[in-house]
Amino acid sequence: MDNDVSAGGTTSTAGRLALGITLLAFGLGYTDVIDGVTAADAVSIAHYIGGVALFVAGLFALRERDAASGTAFTVLGALWFTWAVTDAGSANAAGLFYLLFALVVLSLAAADGDQLTRGTYGLFLVGLVLMAVAAFADSGGLAKAGGWFAVAAGAVAWYAATAALAHWPTVLPRRAARRGVTAAG
């Protein structure tokens, strides 16, 4: 098993924790799995942890010359802050915000990064697209499915941060080749 534990520095770990907690709160609010908890209950977490803390982590990452984490965390922090303080006004406005948010996350998912980072952004991308379609189509079922993808993305981000702190594996092991098959052929 490959035990690569180079999941980034302290700033990257703090950013992943902030993103993970925000995604978990946001996603769980849409799943209806906890009685009485809605997405509106995630606004404070999205505002302070997802918005302010993530943005600050991004600034520190940029200062440390970590362009990938710095860009991701500052942009995501700004988007979470905006989500928390803005009243969308209509379902279509909320759908448009989720769609634009998804485009940013698509760029982050396409960027070069480790498996856990790309997994986080990929799952979040699917969740945002489902939530955008749910807002446009007024579909509670799609919103709930999008919430579960956000929860999964939050769990992956949380694991990535915890793995960096605890020195757990951060990459999936490669499959062993069949007998007689070598790397060259």
JODA-V744774 format. One record per run of one state. SS is the DSSP state (@ for helix, = for strand, . for the rest). FROM is the first residue (numbers start at 1). LEN is the number of residues. Records with the same first field share a line. If there is no record, write none. Layout:
SS: FROM-LEN, FROM-LEN
This chain:
.: 1-9, 32-7, 64-3, 86-5, 111-4, 138-2, 167-19
@: 10-22, 39-25, 67-19, 91-20, 115-23, 140-27
